Amino acid sequence: MKIKSIILTALIAIAATSGLFAQNKADAKSNNKTLVVYFSWSGNLDKMAHWIADETGGDLRRVTAKEAYPENYNKVADRAKNEKDKGIRPAINVNITKEEMANYDTIYFGFPVWWYDLPMSMWTFLESYDFKGKTIIPFFSHEGSSNGANALPTVQKLAKGATVRTKDALSIRGGIVAKSEKEVRAWVKK
Ligand SMILES: Cc1cc2nc3c(=O)[nH]c(=O)nc-3n(C[C@H](O)[C@H](O)[C@H](O)COP(=O)(O)O)c2cc1C
């Protein structure tokens, strides 16, 4: 009886410290390794990001400027132009700690093209974390700058040490985003 229980205890201990425990750890890690982070002013990237998060099972986080952008198009265009011309990094709200960021290895990174580049809030974001060793997959929307203009080179420049999959980036014209759910999901699968 005693020997049996010693053997049983030993088996449980071995299982807990090797195979089973390692499996649990791997599961916890794999649940947590994809992040979908995006900026959106008029809602297109918000749609794309939700479909991508649903398809990947990744965590979804939205970046917003601490000082909200105006709803008026001319006003937002002026402010965005001024920020870009002066290289202003707006303060941002984003619910990700540096420790949490360290757990992600794949990051879907979404933005609208603004003045042929990333919105400056996304410059702030990329300069706020360490992306070394991570894979960044950009997705974006535009109204003519279908290759993203300067935006993808900017991601490469700012996300130091990351692999930025520029050739696989997803680009969708703003006007057709609402009808593009299938295309977005197919892109994730590919
Ligand atoms: C301030 C501002 C600047 C923009 N600059 C560009 C641009 O340089 N090139 C372009 O193709 N589209 C430009 N657009 C259009 C947006 O990229 C496009 O409408 C996008 O779908 C918006 O995404 P959102 O709805 O997530 O904000 C600009 C839009 C705004 C508001």
PDBQT file of the ligand as one rigid body, heavy atoms in Angstrom, charges set to zero:
ROOT
HETATM    1  C1  LIG A 201      -6.005  63.327 -41.670  1.00  0.00    +0.000 C 
HETATM    2  C2  LIG A 201      -6.163  62.372 -42.818  1.00  0.00    +0.000 A 
HETATM    3  C3  LIG A 201      -5.136  62.212 -43.722  1.00  0.00    +0.000 A 
HETATM    4  C4  LIG A 201      -5.251  61.275 -44.774  1.00  0.00    +0.000 A 
HETATM    5  N1  LIG A 201      -4.196  61.118 -45.641  1.00  0.00    +0.000 NA
HETATM    6  C5  LIG A 201      -4.291  60.182 -46.614  1.00  0.00    +0.000 A 
HETATM    7  C6  LIG A 201      -3.193  59.959 -47.514  1.00  0.00    +0.000 A 
HETATM    8  O1  LIG A 201      -2.139  60.602 -47.453  1.00  0.00    +0.000 OA
HETATM    9  N2  LIG A 201      -3.339  59.005 -48.481  1.00  0.00    +0.000 N 
HETATM   10  C7  LIG A 201      -4.486  58.276 -48.609  1.00  0.00    +0.000 A 
HETATM   11  O2  LIG A 201      -4.558  57.438 -49.492  1.00  0.00    +0.000 OA
HETATM   12  N3  LIG A 201      -5.536  58.441 -47.758  1.00  0.00    +0.000 NA
HETATM   13  C8  LIG A 201      -5.455  59.386 -46.770  1.00  0.00    +0.000 A 
HETATM   14  N4  LIG A 201      -6.510  59.533 -45.896  1.00  0.00    +0.000 N 
HETATM   15  C9  LIG A 201      -7.683  58.648 -45.994  1.00  0.00    +0.000 C 
HETATM   16  C10 LIG A 201      -7.666  57.530 -44.959  1.00  0.00    +0.000 C 
HETATM   17  O3  LIG A 201      -6.458  56.821 -44.977  1.00  0.00    +0.000 OA
HETATM   18  C11 LIG A 201      -8.807  56.545 -45.234  1.00  0.00    +0.000 C 
HETATM   19  O4  LIG A 201     -10.022  57.234 -45.266  1.00  0.00    +0.000 OA
HETATM   20  C12 LIG A 201      -8.895  55.411 -44.210  1.00  0.00    +0.000 C 
HETATM   21  O5  LIG A 201      -9.781  54.428 -44.696  1.00  0.00    +0.000 OA
HETATM   22  C13 LIG A 201      -9.410  55.896 -42.862  1.00  0.00    +0.000 C 
HETATM   23  O6  LIG A 201      -9.374  54.863 -41.888  1.00  0.00    +0.000 OA
HETATM   24  P1  LIG A 201     -10.194  55.022 -40.508  1.00  0.00    +0.000 P 
HETATM   25  O7  LIG A 201     -11.655  55.030 -40.893  1.00  0.00    +0.000 OA
HETATM   26  O8  LIG A 201      -9.856  53.812 -39.707  1.00  0.00    +0.000 OA
HETATM   27  O9  LIG A 201      -9.774  56.290 -39.845  1.00  0.00    +0.000 OA
HETATM   28  C14 LIG A 201      -6.427  60.487 -44.886  1.00  0.00    +0.000 A 
HETATM   29  C15 LIG A 201      -7.471  60.671 -43.961  1.00  0.00    +0.000 A 
HETATM   30  C16 LIG A 201      -7.353  61.595 -42.941  1.00  0.00    +0.000 A 
HETATM   31  C17 LIG A 201      -8.470  61.768 -41.956  1.00  0.00    +0.000 C 
ENDROOT
TORSDOF 0
